[in-house]
């Protein structure tokens, strides 16, 4: 059904691609190191060299950001 819808209306390609990346992101996590001392993130003090992990896959299923986060909806 999605293929038929996108084929009939090519303007939906961008929305389809965005939803694919949100729903099943390629990068589930990324790791970064704190570059400067004295940074605060989410109320926690971080120092230079601390590891920070961003859980992208989980963020893309945040009910506060997405209506029906566990459903694929390109609209």
C-alpha positions as CSV (number, residue, x, y, z in Angstrom):
1,X,0.0,0.0,0.0
2,X,2.9,2.4,0.8
3,X,4.6,1.7,-2.5
4,X,1.4,2.4,-4.4
5,X,0.8,5.6,-2.5
6,X,4.4,6.9,-3.0
7,X,4.3,5.9,-6.6
8,X,1.1,7.8,-7.2
9,X,2.4,10.9,-5.4
10,X,6.1,11.4,-5.8
11,X,6.0,14.4,-3.4
12,X,5.6,11.9,-0.6
13,X,9.2,10.5,-1.1
14,X,10.8,12.9,1.3
15,X,8.3,12.2,4.1
16,X,8.6,8.5,3.4
17,X,12.4,8.7,3.7
18,X,12.2,10.8,6.9
19,X,9.8,8.3,8.5
20,X,12.0,5.3,7.5
21,X,15.0,6.9,9.2
22,X,12.9,7.7,12.3
23,X,11.2,4.4,12.6
24,X,14.3,2.2,11.9
25,X,17.3,4.4,12.2
26,X,20.6,3.0,10.9
27,X,22.6,4.3,13.8
28,X,21.0,3.1,17.1
29,X,23.6,4.7,19.3
30,X,26.5,7.1,19.1
31,X,29.3,7.8,21.5
32,X,31.0,11.1,22.1
33,X,33.5,12.4,24.6
34,X,33.1,15.7,26.5
35,X,35.5,18.2,25.1
36,X,35.5,20.9,27.7
37,X,35.4,20.7,31.5
38,X,32.4,21.8,33.5
39,X,29.6,20.8,31.1
40,X,26.1,19.9,32.5
41,X,23.8,17.5,30.7
42,X,20.4,16.6,32.1
43,X,21.3,17.9,35.5
44,X,24.5,15.9,35.7
45,X,28.0,17.5,35.8
46,X,30.4,16.1,33.2
47,X,34.1,16.6,33.0
48,X,36.5,16.6,30.0
49,X,36.9,13.1,28.6
50,X,33.7,11.7,30.0
51,X,31.9,9.4,27.6
52,X,28.3,10.3,26.5
53,X,26.1,7.8,24.7
54,X,23.1,9.1,22.7
55,X,20.4,6.4,22.2
56,X,19.1,7.6,18.8
57,X,16.8,4.7,18.3
58,X,15.1,5.3,21.7
59,X,14.8,9.0,21.1
60,X,13.0,8.3,17.8
61,X,10.3,6.4,19.7
62,X,9.7,9.2,22.3
63,X,5.9,9.5,22.8
64,X,6.4,13.1,23.9
65,X,7.8,13.9,20.4
66,X,5.9,11.6,18.2
67,X,2.2,10.7,18.1
68,X,2.0,6.9,17.9
69,X,5.8,6.5,18.0
70,X,5.7,2.7,17.4
71,X,3.7,3.0,14.2
72,X,5.1,3.8,10.8
73,X,3.2,7.0,9.6
74,X,4.7,9.1,6.8
75,X,1.9,11.6,7.1
